[in-house]
Amino acid sequence: MTHVVDWDDTSADWASFDLALLRSPWDYTQRYAEFLRHAERIASVTRLENPLHVVRWNTDKRYLLDLDRARVPIIPSKVIDPQEDAARAVAEARAEYDAAELVVKPTVGAGSRDAQRHEHANSQAMEAHVARLLSAGRSVLIQPYLPSVDQHGETAVIFFAGRFSHGIRKGALLPPGADSSQELFAKEQIEPRVPAADEMRVAEQALAAIPFETPLYARIDLIRGSSAEPRVLEVELTEPSLFFAHAPGSAARFADAVLTLRSRLFQ
């Protein structure tokens, strides 16, 4: 028997469950410390998937730096922490990234909330955006905007227990000149897509570079770079949309992976 339980439901008897699957706690970015405390409490009394150490690593986008060190092709990424100076950090990013536009986003964020693309020349707007996030105690990620996403979109490659399940295409989420979204998540344009061979190679490379055991579920989001090579935008291991409606049989494959894991736990 399955139950749908809010992650912050303090009345839930988590110890009564064999397994707790994180699926859509999409408000966690606004209550991050509280979310991690709840996840720790749940993991102390039942099996949490993906596990707590994976969640801690994956919910802060500085994990991209770990993938970069493992030679996974990522979108170049600069992390700025609250104690740093916004103007200086922006100047360094503008000098490092020769791109027409740069993206500013929080390192702990989801659904494109508080993310925005800025013209390279508009340092004032970029500094204000970075300063606003830093003043709220949030670390910041600056990346070059890859214009291929406007036409090609993102490719999301989805794995269950390390095995490829399906792929989708996601349209660009950051319109030019638009303010950063304050909604829980930005509206998405989704359609099925068969990942190309080079996209599969990079997605599998990213999956293998995760510094933990193979996760129960993973979504690797890719964008093509200036030379058309796939680059990792994000590795989603905590609360990804898995787009079952766009891939017949995918929900059953996920259920099979969950049941296989559960059967191993109780052998």
Secondary structure as GFF3:
##gff-version 3
##sequence-region A 1 267
A	DSSP	three_ten_helix	14	16	.	.	.	ID=ss1
A	DSSP	beta_strand	19	21	.	.	.	ID=ss2
A	DSSP	three_ten_helix	28	31	.	.	.	ID=ss3
A	DSSP	alpha_helix	32	43	.	.	.	ID=ss4
A	DSSP	beta_strand	47	49	.	.	.	ID=ss5
A	DSSP	alpha_helix	52	58	.	.	.	ID=ss6
A	DSSP	alpha_helix	63	69	.	.	.	ID=ss7
A	DSSP	beta_strand	78	80	.	.	.	ID=ss8
A	DSSP	alpha_helix	86	96	.	.	.	ID=ss9
A	DSSP	beta_strand	101	106	.	.	.	ID=ss10
A	DSSP	beta_strand	116	119	.	.	.	ID=ss11
A	DSSP	alpha_helix	123	135	.	.	.	ID=ss12
A	DSSP	beta_strand	140	144	.	.	.	ID=ss13
A	DSSP	alpha_helix	149	152	.	.	.	ID=ss14
A	DSSP	beta_strand	154	160	.	.	.	ID=ss15
A	DSSP	beta_strand	163	170	.	.	.	ID=ss16
A	DSSP	beta_strand	190	192	.	.	.	ID=ss17
A	DSSP	alpha_helix	197	209	.	.	.	ID=ss18
A	DSSP	beta_strand	217	224	.	.	.	ID=ss19
A	DSSP	beta_strand	230	236	.	.	.	ID=ss20
A	DSSP	three_ten_helix	244	246	.	.	.	ID=ss21
A	DSSP	alpha_helix	250	265	.	.	.	ID=ss22
###
